[in-house]
Amino acid sequence: AQKVTQAQTEISVVEKEDVTLDCVYETRDTTYYLFWYKQPPSGELVFLIRRNSFDEQNEISGRYSWNFQKSTSSFNFTITASQVVDSAVYFCALSEAYNNDMRFGAGTRLTVKP
Amino acid sequence: DSGVTQTPKHLITATGQRVTLRCSPRSGDLSVYWYQQSLDQGLQFLIQYYNGEERAKGNILERFSAQQFPDLHSELNLSSLELGDSALYFCASSPSGSYNEQFFGPGTRLTVL
């Protein structure tokens, strides 16, 4: 069965520090999709990125970057030069191609202090 | 704003009662998903509907049911409520399957007293 592990429960950094949020997944499927979502204090879940299992290219979007490594079943998320507005809970999620059950990790609470 | 709307925003009720949560998906999206977020269980997938038909079931209790109507809005019915049902209930939508990114509504916070 699919599983997502976010081992870091809470991370606290000072503004402008770089921070990496870890995500390790388990699946038996060869076709699957990985996602990151952000949940700010206001509570809504905001989609950040989607990756399919055939695309191992790293992605950069502004201060955000993602490192997908099939060899270690990891899909890590790095925020460069963190800002207070980055404070949120970040969820990694996995969806298998033929299973409509999207599985979320437990989330990592990131606090960025000024 | 994701384009997904949920009503009501907050709901306070008593044990044993029944409530209905409503969700309108983004324009053009055929799939609707329901999730429950609680402190002890995290974010759990409950059920998915696609174009009016149930597509997938997750950890949904028998006391809970859902449906998707012809106009694609969806309702989640929670009955015989227990204290442990207090949680944030999210609806999400996507164009088709869960391999698409899902866009989440603002959630309904249910408090069972």
Chai-1 contact restraints between the chains, C-beta under 6 A:
chainA,res_idxA,chainB,res_idxB,connection_type,confidence,min_distance_angstrom,max_distance_angstrom,comment,restraint_id
A,Y33,B,Y99,contact,1.0,0.0,6.0,A-B,restraint_1
A,G43,B,G107,contact,1.0,0.0,6.0,A-B,restraint_2
A,E44,B,P106,contact,1.0,0.0,6.0,A-B,restraint_3
A,L45,B,F104,contact,1.0,0.0,6.0,A-B,restraint_4
A,F47,B,E101,contact,1.0,0.0,6.0,A-B,restraint_5
A,R50,B,E101,contact,1.0,0.0,6.0,A-B,restraint_6
A,S95,B,S98,contact,1.0,0.0,6.0,A-B,restraint_7
A,S95,B,Y99,contact,1.0,0.0,6.0,A-B,restraint_8
A,N100,B,Q48,contact,1.0,0.0,6.0,A-B,restraint_9
A,N100,B,R55,contact,1.0,0.0,6.0,A-B,restraint_10
A,N100,B,A56,contact,1.0,0.0,6.0,A-B,restraint_11
A,N100,B,G97,contact,1.0,0.0,6.0,A-B,restraint_12
A,N100,B,S98,contact,1.0,0.0,6.0,A-B,restraint_13
A,D101,B,F45,contact,1.0,0.0,6.0,A-B,restraint_14
A,D101,B,A56,contact,1.0,0.0,6.0,A-B,restraint_15
A,D101,B,G58,contact,1.0,0.0,6.0,A-B,restraint_16
A,M102,B,F45,contact,1.0,0.0,6.0,A-B,restraint_17
A,M102,B,S98,contact,1.0,0.0,6.0,A-B,restraint_18
A,F104,B,L43,contact,1.0,0.0,6.0,A-B,restraint_19
A,A106,B,G42,contact,1.0,0.0,6.0,A-B,restraint_20
